[in-house]
Each structure stands twice: as C-alpha cells, then as structure tokens.
Amino acid sequence: MPAVSRLLTTWITASLVVAATLVGCRASSTPGIESGSTDSAPTTVPAPPSSPTNTSMSSSPSTNPPTEAPANGKKASRLKVETLNFGTAEAYRALQNNFDGFLERQPLGFSWQSLVEFRDEADAWLRRSQSFPTRLADMSPVGVVGTTLPLVIVGLFVCGFSILSRQVGSITHRLQARIHLPLSRWTTRLLRGSVLVVGRLVPVGVLLVASYFPVQAVFDRALWTRLISETLWVLLAYRGVASVISVTISGRIIELPDDEGERLERAGIAGARIAFGFILVLALFETAQVSDDLSHFGRFLFRCTFVAFPIYCYFLRVAVLDLLPDELDSRFYGVYRQFVERNFNVLMFGTAALLTFRTAGFFRASNFLLVRGYAILGMMLVVFLIDAGVRRLLRRRIDFLAPDEDREAVLEQTDRSRLSRRVQQLVTVAIVVALVVATLDLLLLLEPALIILRTPFLAIGQAEISFLSIVNLGFIVFGTVLFVKLLRALLNSRIYPVLEVDVGVAYAINTILKYIVGLIAFFLGISALGVDLTAVTVVLASLGVGIGFGLQTLVENLISGFILLFGRSVQKGDYITVEGTYGQVDAVGARSVVIKTPDNYEMLIPSKEIVGGRIINWTYEDNSVRASLPVGVSYDADPEYVKGVLIDVCNRHDLVLDTPEPRVHLTDFGDNSVNFELLFFFDCRDITERKLIGEMNFHVWHALQEAEIEIPFPQRDLHIKPNGDEEPLELHRGEGLESGDTSKTG
C-alpha cells in the first residue's frame, strides 16, 4: 500500500503540474487579454450548450467571448479564469420532458348512469332468457343442432382437458423422477421443475391448437369459437404461473420452512386465480364487443381487488422475507436485506396506497413509482446474487495449500489470493457503477445528470473543466491503480510460474509495466481535463532545461534505477550488505533501493550509490553462505573425537546445508586450549548468520558437555622462588607485588 500511495500521489501531482503548465502556455499565447491584469478585460457569462450531447464548449462562441483589445497592443501575460454556467436550464427542461403530466389524472372510462342503463338491459335479457326452453322446443331440428353443437364441443374440450391432464401428468411425474444431474442438487431440482411445468402446459396447448384448427376453421371464426380460444389462452397463462409458483416453493428450488412455504404458495395461487379470472372476464368482454363502459368498470373492479394484495402480504411478512437468501458473500447485500426488513411494512402499505391512487386514475405516477421502484429492488437483488456467484467461483478456482508446503508454493498461493481479490474488486466496482447508472435511468434522471456533468463550469485558458471530466479523471486514476494490481497479480500467479521467470526479472517487468501504464494513464488524464496534448512539447522542453540545471541527481538516480532493473545485479529478494548494513532488498525503484534489515527497519539507498559503489550481494548467483565458528577444547581431548562431535552438531541442525559438507580445521595450539574452526554452509534466505552462529554455540556447548570434553579458560599461576643467599621474600599486606603484577614471576 505505501508503494501504491506514493505512485498515486506522484501521478496526481505530476498531472496537476503539467496541466497547469500546459494551460498557462496556451493562455499566454492567446490574444485579446490585457497585459498585467486578469480582471481588466470584460467577460460575459456564456449561454448553456444547445444540445445535451455536447461534451465540450470550446467550439461554442459563447464560451470564448470577445474581449477589448488592449491600448498598448501587448498580449496578456497572466492566466485567464472564467466561471461558466452549470447547464441547469437544460437539465430542467429535460426533467420537464420526462415528467410532463406525471400527476395528471386520467378518466376511469365509465359513468354510473351508463352502468344503470346496462343493468336495465341485463334485466331485460334475463327476462327474455326465461322463455328460452319454450323457444328451444319450438325450434326446427336444424336450429336445435345449431344451438346444442357449441355446448357439445365445449363438453368435448372439457373431457379432453381432463383426460390429457391425467395422462400427461402421470408421464411427467415418472420422467422427472428419473432426472438426476451430478452437477448440483439445485440444477437437478430446476430441471425437474421445468419438466413438471411443461407437463401442465401441454394439455392446454393441445386444446388451444384444436380450437383454431379445426374448430375455428370449420365454423368460420364464430363468436363462441373465439370465446373458447380466449379462455384457453388465459387458462394456459394461469397454469404456467401457478405451476411456476408450486414448483418453486414445493419443489425446493427456493429453500423455505414448510409452514411458511405452504402459506406463501396458497397466497400466490389464490392471487393468480383472482388476477386471471378478471383477465378472462375482460377478454370475453372484448371478444364479445361489450360496451366500453362495462369493460372499464371491470378493470376498475380488478384494480380495486388488487389493492388488497399488499395488505395480505403484510400478514405474510415472515414468509415473504424468507424469499431473500439468508447470507450472501456480497459486501452490500447485508445492508440491502436490513433495509427491506426494517421497511417491509412501509413498503407494503405504500404499495397499497399507490395502487389506490392508480385505481383513482393516477396511472402514470403510480406505475412509475411501483414498477420502477420494485425494478430497482429486484435489480439490486439479482446483482448481489451475481456478485456472490462470482466470489464463490473465484474461491473454488483457488487451490488452498496445506501448511507443510514449501516456500515457493506459499508465495504462489499468495499471488493467487491477490489475483482473486483484484478480480473481486473489479467486479465490485463494475456492480456499483452499473447500479448507479441503471437506477438513474429507471428514475429518468440519467439524462439531466449527464447534461449537468457535461456542461463546463470553469474555463482556465482554453481548457474547460466539467464535472464529467473530473469524474473521468477519477475513474482513470482508480482504474489505473486497479489495473496495475490486477495485471501484476495475473502475471505473478499465472504467467511467470508457467514460463519459470526469475523473481528479480518478474519484479523488473512488473515495474516497467507499472510505469508504462502510469504514463498512458497520465496522458489520458490530461486529455480528460481538456488540455491539448500538442502543448506537451513545451513542457518537455521546460523539463529539459530543468534537468540540465537542477535535476541532475534525480536523473542519475532514475537512470541507475533502470540499470538495476535490467542489469539484475540487485533484485528484489536479494540479501546485500551496503556500507556495513545487511538486509533484504524489499523494492527496487526508479529512484532508490529499499532494504529491510534484521532489526526490522527499512533503509532507502539512492540507486546511483548501488550502481557506483561496492556492495556485497549474498544471493547474486548462489544462496549458500559459509559461516565460521571457533571452538577451543582442552589438551586432554582427542582431536578426532572432537571433530566428530562438531560434525554431528552440524548434521543435526536443520538449517545447516549438507552440501557442501561441514568441515573442521585444527587451527592452532593455544596457551590454554587446542583451537578448532567449524566451517559450514547455510541458506542466507532462511536465517541470518548472526542468529545461526548463536544457535550453533548452544548446540556445541551441550554436545561437548555430553561428550565430557572440557572447554578451558585462561589461567595464570604465580610462582615466587628465593635466590641463593637471600632471605625468602615475604609479602605483607600493602607491600611487594600487587594483584596482577607479573614482573617477578618465575
């Protein structure tokens, strides 16, 4: 993260500096601005763009108003800054077009007087129908056959429906019982449910085909044949909806408790019956060409009945909330579920209120709020399900390693985990952006928002800045950082292991790619701010002058950094010693090299000092390093036995390498001990020399004690002998030799 933060800070700073320089260069060459002052030239506020699709106002005459020519004829030397219009007028007009007539009430389509007249006509028809048996008896045989034939055909359709339903239902139940897919239990249930739904639709479909041919073909599309076809169409739709409800709940496609699932299934089927019952009546009215007042009255009754549905769902709160998955691996799903649970009562009663308004004639407002509101909730749920599915797929693709795997496998697993995280971040960003755009589009706010975002609000010289350019710049910065992380994780986890690329080479390639992508993003960001890229040559010339005077050290470090990246004399992960400091190379940048010492502090060394100085690279070509351990033993010990004990100590230590083999040299015969030198090799990536020597000292101490080999220490014995005739020397306190004086030692 520190490297990313430094990259991001450097990128933004460089972008702002270059942008200001480019704009200043272009503004300084713009005629018509008075020299020495920016407020002396009159400015006018330009009108908003004439079209919401215009992304720039550079070509509009209103954004570059003419200015008075200076009296002295000199050109301006300062930057001109103008505040422009936000384009609220265009956005307001777009909102007016989108919501025109939003609260307008439409007529219901019937009047109570027409219903009273229709009631009188219905009473007269009922009185006439009472004499139907008498008139039927007086009919001729041909008339009787013409009257009873529709009833016979309807009876045949009913019998055929009953027989087909029983036979097809038996076949589909046997067929779905044999279906079993090894992929998942959910897939098996879905396929079995699809077979059951198709089995319930087949009988109605067969009769529907028969209603068109031969019935309508023989009877020349009589009224009663068309009524049969309309009834079968409605029955087909009802059986499809009812079958889906039953299969979804009873077939365990959605896991629900038994009691709540049964209640929800009954409520869904009852609602489907009521809805399709009204639809059937309205279809029959339309086919029979009943008066429009009666048809509109039937629709009014249907809307009134439908108001009770959300109120009934209020009493099924637990069952309805059980339709939502309990837990999803999605960052925002918990907030979504909590919102629905807390506001469930408000949603149900609000839905009932909106349906009431729709019944009263406010069709557009109620349809807008109901359809688009529930579409947003459903879209969010689908997006969260997709997000959770992608996360589960990524987790399944990662092979989790056992704890006893080697270091390379652990590093490979870390790269795979990073790749998984980067892909999840990319999916999350895409989901958030898609949700915001889709929500604004459903609420008819996308076009006004784009108008405001596209309209420049600030002009700096020739560059015009809008909210959309700032948003694009933010997306470029965030997308660059995310793309670099994703690309690096993909290369480390998938490409480099296959090609067996060395760690240092991989790090160098990643660094170069990071700079290339950053440079491309830099130019894209400059272009997003509205700066002309042709002025970059001016900036490059200025940078060349700056490099010649004050940036020599920076350029030296940059060039040295690239030499290190491509020369591979020092790579990431190497263990080096610089000026007496030992540590592991943590990063090789374009300006400096970061090493982490065993004392857990990081030291930044300029790249030119690494290239031009003397360093020790302990892992340049080989990771094995030789260590030396001096050991002194008593003269009473057998040298060969001591050698075997020391070799055995090396063989028992896990971090001492077997190849090259440890060696023991007898270096010299000291005053108090026989001195040996134990030489052994170790991998410097696993442990430091200081730590290993400390551990080996403990092992040697215990091994010598177990072998009863003495480790001597320096001793000094003082022997005083008198000379021939002299009296023996007597030492008294405070006289003669002091402690440690050996001048008269014999």
C-alpha positions in Angstrom: 0.0 0.0 0.0 2.8 2.6 0.6 4.1 2.0 -2.9 0.6 2.4 -4.3 0.1 5.6 -2.3 3.4 7.0 -3.5 2.5 6.1 -7.1 -0.9 7.7 -6.8 0.5 10.9 -5.1 3.2 11.3 -7.7 0.8 10.7 -10.5 -1.8 13.3 -9.3 0.9 15.9 -8.5 2.5 15.5 -11.9 -0.8 15.6 -13.7 -1.8 18.9 -12.0 1.6 20.5 -12.6 1.7 19.5 -16.2 -1.9 20.6 -16.7 -1.3 24.0 -15.2 1.8 24.4 -17.3 0.1 23.4 -20.5 -2.9 25.7 -19.8 -0.6 28.5 -18.9 1.4 28.1 -22.1 -1.7 28.1 -24.2 -3.2 31.0 -22.3 0.0 33.1 -22.6 -0.2 32.8 -26.4 -3.9 33.8 -26.6 -4.5 37.3 -27.9 -7.1 39.7 -26.6 -6.2 39.6 -22.9 -4.9 42.8 -21.3 -1.3 42.6 -20.0 -0.7 42.7 -16.3 -4.2 42.1 -15.1 -6.9 39.5 -15.4 -9.9 41.5 -14.3 -9.5 44.4 -16.7 -10.9 42.6 -19.7 -14.7 42.3 -19.6 -16.1 38.8 -19.5 -19.5 37.6 -20.3 -21.3 34.5 -19.0 -21.9 32.2 -21.9 -25.2 30.5 -22.5 -25.6 26.8 -21.7 -25.0 24.4 -24.5 -27.8 24.0 -27.0 -27.6 20.2 -27.0 -27.2 17.9 -24.0 -24.9 15.7 -26.1 -22.2 18.4 -26.4 -19.3 17.4 -24.3 -17.2 20.5 -24.8 -18.0 24.2 -25.3 -14.7 25.0 -26.9 -16.3 25.4 -30.3 -19.2 27.5 -29.0 -18.8 31.2 -29.4 -20.5 31.9 -26.1 -17.7 30.2 -24.1 -14.9 32.4 -25.7 -16.4 35.9 -25.6 -14.6 38.6 -27.5 -12.5 41.0 -25.3 -11.5 44.5 -25.8 -8.1 45.0 -27.4 -5.5 46.4 -25.1 -4.5 50.0 -25.7 -0.8 49.3 -25.8 -1.2 46.3 -28.2 0.6 44.0 -25.8 -0.5 40.4 -25.2 -1.6 39.1 -21.8 0.9 37.5 -19.6 -1.4 36.0 -17.0 -3.9 33.1 -16.9 -7.5 33.9 -17.6 -10.0 32.1 -15.4 -13.8 32.2 -16.2 -16.8 30.8 -14.3 -19.3 29.3 -16.7 -22.9 28.2 -16.5 -23.7 24.9 -14.9 -26.3 24.0 -17.5 -29.2 23.8 -15.0 -31.7 25.2 -17.6 -31.1 22.3 -20.0 -31.4 19.8 -17.2 -34.6 21.4 -16.0 -36.1 21.2 -19.5 -35.1 17.5 -19.7 -36.8 16.9 -16.3 -39.9 18.7 -17.6 -40.0 16.5 -20.7 -39.5 13.3 -18.7 -42.1 14.1 -16.0 -44.6 16.0 -18.1 -48.1 15.0 -17.0 -46.7 13.0 -14.1 -49.6 13.8 -11.7 -52.3 14.1 -14.4 -55.4 12.1 -13.5 -56.9 10.1 -16.4 -60.7 9.3 -16.6 -61.9 5.9 -15.4 -63.8 5.3 -18.7 -67.3 4.7 -17.3 -70.1 6.6 -15.7 -72.6 5.4 -13.2 -75.5 6.4 -15.5 -74.2 4.1 -18.2 -74.0 1.3 -15.6 -77.6 1.8 -14.6 -78.6 1.7 -18.2 -76.6 -1.5 -18.7 -78.3 -3.0 -15.6 -81.7 -2.4 -17.2 -80.6 -4.0 -20.4 -79.3 -7.0 -18.4 -82.7 -7.4 -16.6 -84.5 -7.4 -20.0 -82.1 -10.0 -21.3 -82.7 -12.2 -18.2 -86.5 -11.9 -18.7 -86.1 -12.9 -22.3 -83.9 -15.9 -21.4 -86.6 -17.3 -19.1 -88.6 -18.3 -22.3 -85.5 -20.0 -23.8 -86.7 -23.6 -23.1 -90.1 -22.9 -24.7 -88.5 -21.3 -27.8 -85.9 -24.2 -27.9 -88.8 -26.7 -28.1 -90.4 -24.8 -31.0 -87.2 -24.7 -33.0 -86.6 -26.9 -36.0 -84.1 -29.8 -35.8 -81.6 -27.7 -37.7 -81.9 -24.9 -35.1 -81.7 -27.3 -32.2 -78.5 -28.8 -33.6 -77.0 -25.3 -34.2 -77.8 -24.3 -30.6 -76.5 -27.5 -28.9 -73.4 -28.1 -31.1 -71.3 -25.4 -29.3 -72.3 -26.9 -25.9 -71.3 -30.4 -27.2 -67.9 -29.1 -28.4 -67.3 -27.3 -25.1 -68.1 -30.6 -23.3 -65.6 -32.4 -25.5 -63.0 -29.8 -24.7 -63.6 -30.3 -21.0 -63.4 -34.1 -21.2 -60.3 -33.9 -23.4 -58.7 -31.5 -20.9 -59.4 -33.9 -18.1 -58.0 -36.9 -19.9 -54.9 -35.2 -21.2 -54.1 -33.6 -17.8 -54.3 -37.0 -16.1 -52.2 -38.9 -18.7 -49.6 -36.2 -19.3 -49.3 -35.6 -15.6 -48.5 -39.2 -15.0 -45.9 -39.3 -17.7 -44.2 -36.1 -16.5 -44.1 -37.3 -12.9 -42.4 -40.5 -13.9 -40.0 -38.7 -16.2 -38.9 -36.1 -13.7 -38.3 -38.8 -11.1 -35.6 -40.2 -13.3 -33.7 -36.9 -13.8 -30.6 -36.6 -11.7 -27.6 -34.4 -12.6 -24.3 -34.8 -10.8 -23.5 -31.0 -11.2 -25.6 -29.8 -8.2 -28.8 -30.5 -6.4 -30.2 -27.1 -7.3 -29.7 -27.9 -11.1 -31.5 -31.2 -10.7 -34.4 -29.5 -9.0 -34.6 -26.8 -11.6 -34.7 -29.4 -14.4 -37.3 -31.5 -12.7 -39.5 -28.4 -12.1 -39.2 -27.4 -15.7 -40.5 -30.8 -16.8 -43.5 -30.5 -14.4 -44.3 -27.0 -15.7 -44.2 -28.2 -19.3 -46.3 -31.2 -18.5 -49.0 -28.9 -17.1 -49.0 -26.7 -20.1 -49.1 -29.5 -22.7 -52.8 -30.4 -22.3 -53.9 -26.7 -22.6 -51.6 -26.2 -25.6 -53.1 -29.2 -27.4 -56.6 -27.9 -26.9 -55.6 -24.4 -27.9 -54.3 -25.7 -31.2 -57.6 -27.7 -31.7 -59.6 -24.5 -31.0 -58.0 -22.9 -34.0 -58.0 -25.9 -36.2 -60.4 -27.5 -36.9 -63.0 -25.6 -34.7 -62.5 -22.1 -36.0 -61.7 -23.3 -39.5 -65.0 -25.3 -39.7 -67.2 -22.7 -38.0 -65.7 -19.7 -39.7 -64.5 -17.9 -36.5 -67.9 -17.8 -34.9 -68.2 -15.8 -31.6 -68.3 -18.9 -29.5 -65.2 -20.4 -31.1 -63.3 -17.2 -30.4 -64.5 -17.2 -26.8 -63.2 -20.8 -26.4 -59.7 -19.7 -27.8 -59.6 -16.7 -25.5 -60.5 -18.9 -22.5 -57.8 -21.4 -23.3 -55.2 -18.7 -23.7 -56.0 -17.3 -20.3 -56.0 -20.8 -18.9 -52.6 -21.5 -20.4 -51.1 -18.4 -18.8 -52.7 -19.2 -15.4 -51.5 -22.8 -15.4 -48.0 -21.6 -16.3 -47.9 -19.1 -13.4 -49.5 -21.4 -10.9 -47.1 -24.2 -11.9 -44.0 -22.0 -11.5 -45.2 -20.9 -8.0 -45.8 -24.6 -7.0 -42.6 -25.9 -8.4 -40.5 -23.0 -6.9 -41.9 -23.5 -3.4 -42.9 -27.1 -3.2 -40.0 -28.3 -5.4 -37.5 -26.7 -3.1 -35.9 -24.5 -5.7 -36.2 -21.8 -3.0 -35.5 -23.2 0.4 -38.4 -22.2 2.8 -39.8 -23.6 6.0 -42.7 -25.9 5.4 -45.4 -23.8 7.1 -44.3 -20.5 5.6 -43.8 -22.1 2.2 -47.3 -23.6 2.2 -48.8 -20.2 3.2 -46.9 -18.4 0.5 -47.9 -21.0 -2.1 -51.6 -20.7 -1.3 -51.5 -17.0 -1.3 -49.7 -16.9 -4.7 -52.1 -19.4 -6.3 -55.1 -17.5 -4.9 -53.8 -14.2 -6.3 -53.2 -15.8 -9.7 -56.7 -17.2 -9.8 -58.2 -13.8 -9.0 -56.0 -12.0 -11.4 -56.6 -14.4 -14.3 -60.3 -14.6 -13.5 -60.6 -10.8 -14.1 -58.4 -11.1 -17.2 -60.6 -13.8 -18.6 -63.8 -11.7 -18.0 -62.2 -8.7 -19.6 -61.0 -10.8 -22.6 -64.5 -12.2 -23.0 -66.0 -8.7 -22.9 -63.6 -7.6 -25.6 -64.2 -10.6 -27.7 -68.0 -10.3 -27.4 -67.7 -6.5 -28.1 -69.4 -5.5 -24.9 -69.8 -1.8 -24.3 -66.7 0.1 -23.3 -68.3 1.3 -20.1 -68.7 -2.2 -18.9 -65.1 -3.1 -19.8 -63.7 -0.1 -18.0 -65.9 -0.9 -15.0 -64.5 -4.5 -15.0 -60.9 -3.1 -15.0 -61.9 -0.7 -12.1 -63.1 -3.7 -10.1 -59.9 -5.6 -10.9 -57.8 -2.7 -9.7 -59.8 -2.3 -6.5 -59.4 -6.0 -5.8 -55.6 -5.8 -6.4 -55.2 -3.2 -3.7 -55.8 -5.9 -1.1 -52.8 -8.0 -2.3 -50.0 -6.0 -0.5 -52.2 -5.8 2.6 -52.4 -9.6 2.6 -48.6 -9.7 2.1 -48.3 -7.7 5.3 -49.7 -10.6 7.2 -47.3 -12.9 5.4 -44.2 -10.9 6.5 -42.1 -13.8 7.6 -42.9 -15.9 4.6 -42.1 -13.1 2.1 -38.8 -12.2 3.9 -37.8 -15.8 3.7 -37.7 -15.5 -0.1 -34.5 -13.5 0.4 -31.3 -15.6 0.8 -30.1 -15.7 4.4 -26.4 -15.0 3.7 -24.6 -14.0 0.6 -20.9 -13.3 0.1 -21.6 -9.8 -1.0 -20.4 -6.6 0.6 -23.7 -4.7 0.2 -26.2 -7.5 0.5 -26.4 -7.2 4.3 -27.4 -3.5 4.0 -29.9 -4.4 1.4 -31.6 -7.1 3.4 -31.6 -5.0 6.5 -33.3 -2.2 4.6 -36.0 -4.5 3.3 -36.6 -6.0 6.7 -36.9 -2.7 8.5 -39.1 -1.0 5.9 -41.2 -4.0 4.9 -44.4 -2.6 6.5 -43.8 0.8 4.9 -43.3 -0.9 1.5 -46.5 -2.9 1.7 -48.7 0.0 2.9 -47.0 2.3 0.4 -47.7 -0.2 -2.4 -51.4 -0.3 -1.3 -51.6 3.5 -1.3 -50.1 3.7 -4.8 -52.5 1.0 -6.0 -55.3 3.1 -4.6 -54.1 6.1 -6.4 -53.9 4.0 -9.6 -57.5 2.9 -9.1 -58.5 6.6 -8.8 -56.9 7.4 -12.2 -53.3 8.5 -11.4 -51.9 5.8 -13.7 -48.6 7.4 -14.7 -47.4 8.4 -11.2 -48.4 5.1 -9.6 -47.0 3.0 -12.4 -43.7 4.9 -12.4 -43.2 4.6 -8.6 -44.4 0.9 -8.4 -42.8 -0.6 -11.4 -39.5 1.3 -11.3 -39.2 1.1 -7.5 -39.7 -2.7 -7.4 -37.5 -3.0 -10.6 -34.7 -1.3 -8.7 -35.1 -3.6 -5.7 -35.2 -6.7 -7.9 -32.2 -5.5 -10.0 -30.2 -5.0 -6.8 -31.0 -8.5 -5.6 -30.0 -10.0 -9.0 -26.8 -8.1 -9.0 -26.0 -9.2 -5.4 -26.6 -12.8 -6.4 -24.3 -12.5 -9.4 -21.7 -10.9 -7.2 -21.9 -13.8 -4.7 -21.7 -16.3 -7.5 -18.6 -14.7 -8.9 -17.0 -14.8 -5.5 -17.8 -18.4 -4.9 -16.4 -19.3 -8.4 -13.2 -17.5 -7.6 -12.8 -19.3 -4.3 -13.3 -22.6 -6.0 -10.7 -21.8 -8.5 -8.1 -21.2 -5.8 -6.3 -24.4 -4.6 -5.8 -23.9 -0.9 -2.4 -25.2 0.1 -1.5 -27.4 3.1 0.5 -25.8 6.0 3.5 -28.0 5.2 4.0 -26.8 1.6 7.3 -25.2 0.7 8.0 -21.5 0.4 7.6 -21.3 -3.3 4.1 -22.9 -3.1 3.1 -20.4 -0.4 4.3 -17.5 -2.5 2.3 -18.8 -5.5 -0.8 -19.2 -3.3 -0.3 -15.6 -2.1 -0.3 -14.4 -5.7 -3.4 -16.4 -6.5 -5.2 -14.9 -3.5 -4.2 -11.4 -4.6 -5.5 -12.1 -8.1 -8.8 -13.3 -6.6 -9.0 -10.1 -4.5 -8.3 -7.9 -7.5 -10.9 -9.6 -9.6 -13.4 -9.2 -6.8 -12.6 -5.5 -6.5 -13.1 -5.1 -10.3 -16.5 -6.9 -10.0 -17.5 -4.7 -7.1 -16.6 -1.5 -8.9 -18.5 -2.7 -12.1 -21.5 -3.6 -9.9 -21.6 -0.2 -8.2 -21.3 1.7 -11.5 -23.9 -0.4 -13.1 -26.3 0.0 -10.2 -25.9 3.8 -10.2 -26.4 4.2 -13.9 -29.3 1.7 -14.1 -31.0 3.4 -11.1 -30.7 6.9 -12.6 -32.0 5.6 -15.9 -35.0 3.9 -14.2 -35.8 7.1 -12.3 -35.4 9.2 -15.6 -32.6 11.2 -14.0 -29.8 9.9 -16.2 -30.2 12.4 -19.0 -30.4 15.5 -16.7 -27.4 14.3 -14.7 -25.4 13.8 -17.9 -26.3 17.3 -19.0 -25.1 18.8 -15.8 -21.9 16.7 -15.8 -21.1 17.5 -19.4 -21.6 21.3 -19.1 -18.3 23.1 -18.3 -18.4 25.1 -15.1 -14.8 26.5 -15.2 -12.6 27.7 -18.0 -8.9 28.0 -17.4 -7.5 29.5 -20.6 -8.5 27.3 -23.4 -9.3 24.3 -21.2 -12.9 23.9 -20.0 -13.5 21.7 -16.9 -16.7 20.0 -16.2 -17.9 17.5 -13.6 -17.7 14.8 -16.2 -14.1 15.5 -16.8 -13.4 15.3 -13.1 -15.3 12.0 -12.8 -13.4 10.7 -15.8 -10.2 11.7 -14.2 -11.2 9.9 -11.0 -12.1 6.7 -13.0 -8.8 6.9 -14.9 -6.8 7.2 -11.6 -8.7 4.4 -9.9 -8.8 2.2 -12.9 -5.0 2.6 -13.4 -4.2 1.6 -9.9 -6.7 -1.4 -10.0 -5.5 -2.4 -13.5 -1.8 -2.4 -12.4 -2.7 -4.5 -9.3 -4.7 -6.9 -11.4 -2.1 -7.2 -14.1 0.7 -7.8 -11.6 -1.3 -10.5 -9.8 -2.2 -12.2 -13.0 1.4 -12.3 -14.2 2.7 -13.5 -10.8 0.1 -16.2 -10.4 -0.4 -17.5 -14.0 2.2 -16.3 -16.4 5.5 -16.3 -14.6 5.2 -19.8 -13.0 4.5 -21.3 -16.4 7.4 -19.5 -18.0 9.7 -20.1 -15.0 10.6 -16.5 -14.8 13.1 -15.5 -12.1 11.8 -13.4 -9.2 14.0 -10.5 -10.0 13.2 -10.5 -13.7 9.5 -10.7 -12.8 9.8 -7.7 -10.5 11.6 -5.7 -13.2 8.9 -6.5 -15.7 6.2 -5.5 -13.3 7.9 -2.2 -12.5 8.3 -1.3 -16.2 4.7 -2.2 -16.9 3.6 -0.1 -14.0 5.5 2.9 -15.4 4.2 2.4 -18.9 0.5 2.0 -17.7 1.0 5.1 -15.5 2.4 7.1 -18.4 -0.6 6.1 -20.6 -3.0 7.0 -17.8 -1.2 10.3 -17.3 -1.9 11.4 -20.9 -5.4 10.1 -20.7 -5.9 12.2 -17.5 -4.5 15.3 -19.2 -6.8 14.7 -22.2 -9.8 14.2 -19.8 -9.1 17.6 -18.2 -9.5 19.2 -21.7 -5.8 20.1 -22.2 -4.5 19.9 -25.7 -1.7 17.3 -25.9 0.1 19.2 -28.6 1.4 21.5 -25.9 3.3 18.7 -24.2 6.4 19.6 -26.3 6.6 22.9 -24.5 6.5 21.1 -21.1 9.2 18.6 -22.3 11.4 21.5 -23.4 11.0 23.1 -19.9 11.8 19.8 -18.2 14.9 19.5 -20.3 16.1 22.9 -19.1 15.3 21.9 -15.5 17.1 18.6 -15.9 20.2 20.5 -17.2 20.3 22.8 -14.2 18.8 21.3 -11.1 17.6 17.8 -11.7 20.9 16.1 -12.4 20.8 14.0 -9.2 17.3 12.9 -9.9 18.1 11.8 -13.4 21.2 10.0 -12.3 19.1 8.0 -9.8 16.4 7.3 -12.4 18.9 6.0 -14.9 20.7 4.0 -12.3 17.3 2.5 -11.2 16.6 1.3 -14.7 20.2 -0.1 -14.9 19.4 -2.1 -11.8 16.1 -3.3 -13.1 17.5 -4.5 -16.4 21.0 -5.4 -15.2 19.8 -7.7 -12.4 22.8 -7.1 -10.3 20.5 -6.3 -7.4 17.0 -7.8 -7.5 14.0 -7.9 -5.1 14.5 -10.6 -2.5 18.4 -10.4 -2.6 20.4 -10.1 0.6 23.0 -7.5 0.3 25.4 -5.6 2.5 25.9 -1.8 1.9 28.4 0.2 3.9 28.2 -2.4 6.7 24.4 -2.7 6.7 23.0 -6.1 6.0 19.4 -6.6 4.8 17.0 -8.0 2.3 16.1 -5.9 -0.8 12.4 -5.1 -0.4 11.9 -2.9 -3.5 14.0 -1.7 -6.5 12.5 1.5 -7.6 13.4 4.0 -10.3 15.0 6.4 -7.7 16.1 4.3 -4.8 16.5 0.7 -3.4 14.8 -0.2 -0.2 16.4 -2.8 2.0 14.9 -4.2 5.2 17.4 -5.0 7.9 17.1 -7.9 10.5 16.4 -5.1 13.1 13.1 -4.5 11.2 13.9 -1.1 9.9 13.9 0.0 6.2 16.8 1.8 4.7 16.5 3.8 1.4 19.7 3.9 -0.6 19.9 6.0 -3.8 20.2 3.9 -6.9 23.4 5.6 -8.1 25.2 4.6 -4.9 24.2 1.0 -5.6 25.4 1.2 -9.2 28.7 3.1 -8.5 29.5 1.7 -5.0 30.8 -1.5 -3.6 28.2 -3.9 -2.2 28.0 -7.5 -1.2 25.2 -9.4 -2.8 24.9 -12.7 -0.8 22.4 -14.2 -3.2 23.7 -12.9 -6.6 24.3 -16.4 -8.1 24.1 -18.7 -5.1 22.1 -18.6 -1.9 24.5 -20.6 0.2 26.9 -18.8 2.5 29.8 -20.2 4.6 30.0 -19.4 8.3 32.9 -20.0 10.7 32.6 -20.9 14.4 35.8 -21.1 16.5 35.9 -23.7 19.3 38.6 -24.3 21.9 38.9 -27.6 23.9 41.3 -29.0 26.5 44.6 -30.6 25.6 43.2 -33.8 27.2 40.6 -34.3 24.5 41.1 -36.5 21.4 41.1 -34.2 18.3 39.5 -36.7 16.1 36.7 -37.3 18.6 36.2 -33.5 18.9 36.0 -33.3 15.1 33.3 -36.0 15.0 31.3 -34.2 17.7 31.3 -30.9 15.9 30.4 -32.6 12.5 27.5 -34.3 14.3 26.3 -31.0 15.6 26.1 -29.6 12.1 24.3 -32.7 10.8 21.6 -32.4 13.4 20.8 -28.7 12.7 18.0 -28.3 10.1 19.4 -25.1 8.6 22.9 -26.3 8.0 23.3 -27.5 4.4 24.5 -31.0 3.7 26.2 -29.8 0.5 28.9 -28.6 0.7 29.7 -30.7 3.7 30.7 -29.2 7.1 34.4 -29.2 7.8 36.5 -28.9 11.0 40.1 -27.5 10.9 42.6 -27.6 13.8 43.9 -24.0 13.5 46.5 -23.7 16.3 47.7 -24.8 19.7 46.9 -22.1 22.2 48.3 -21.4 25.6 45.3 -22.9 27.3 43.4 -24.8 24.6 43.5 -26.6 21.3 41.7 -24.3 18.8 39.4 -25.7 16.1 37.4 -23.9 13.4 34.0 -25.3 12.4 33.0 -24.4 8.8 29.5 -25.0 7.5 27.2 -23.6 4.8 23.6 -22.3 5.2 20.9 -20.6 3.0 21.0 -16.9 3.8 17.4 -16.5 2.8 16.2 -18.7 5.7 18.3 -17.3 8.6 20.9 -14.6 9.3 24.5 -15.6 10.1 24.4 -14.0 13.5 21.3 -15.9 14.5 22.6 -19.2 13.2 26.0 -18.8 15.0 24.1 -18.1 18.2 22.1 -21.3 17.8 25.2 -23.3 16.9 27.0 -22.1 20.0 24.2 -23.5 22.2 24.3 -26.8 20.4 28.2 -27.1 20.6 28.1 -26.3 24.3 25.6 -29.1 25.0 27.3 -31.5 22.7 30.7 -31.0 24.4 29.2 -31.4 27.8 27.5 -34.6 26.8 30.8 -35.9 25.4 32.6 -34.8 28.6 35.0 -32.6 26.7 36.4 -29.7 28.7 36.3 -26.1 27.4 39.3 -24.5 29.1 39.6 -20.9 30.1 42.8 -18.7 30.5 44.6 -19.3 33.9 47.7 -17.5 35.5 49.8 -19.2 38.2 52.4 -17.1 40.2 55.5 -19.0 41.5 58.0 -17.0 43.6 61.4 -18.6 44.4 64.1 -17.0 46.5 67.7 -16.6 45.2 70.6 -18.5 46.8 71.7 -16.4 49.9 68.8 -14.1 50.1 66.1 -14.4 52.6 62.8 -15.7 51.4 60.6 -12.9 50.2 57.7 -12.3 52.5 54.7 -10.5 51.3 52.8 -8.4 53.7 49.6 -6.6 53.2 50.4 -3.4 51.4 53.9 -4.4 50.4 55.5 -6.2 47.4 53.6 -7.3 44.4 50.1 -6.2 43.9 47.5 -8.4 42.3 48.1 -8.8 38.6 51.7 -7.8 38.7 53.8 -10.4 37.0 57.1 -8.6 36.8 58.8 -11.1 39.2 57.1 -14.2 38.0 59.3 -17.2 37.7 
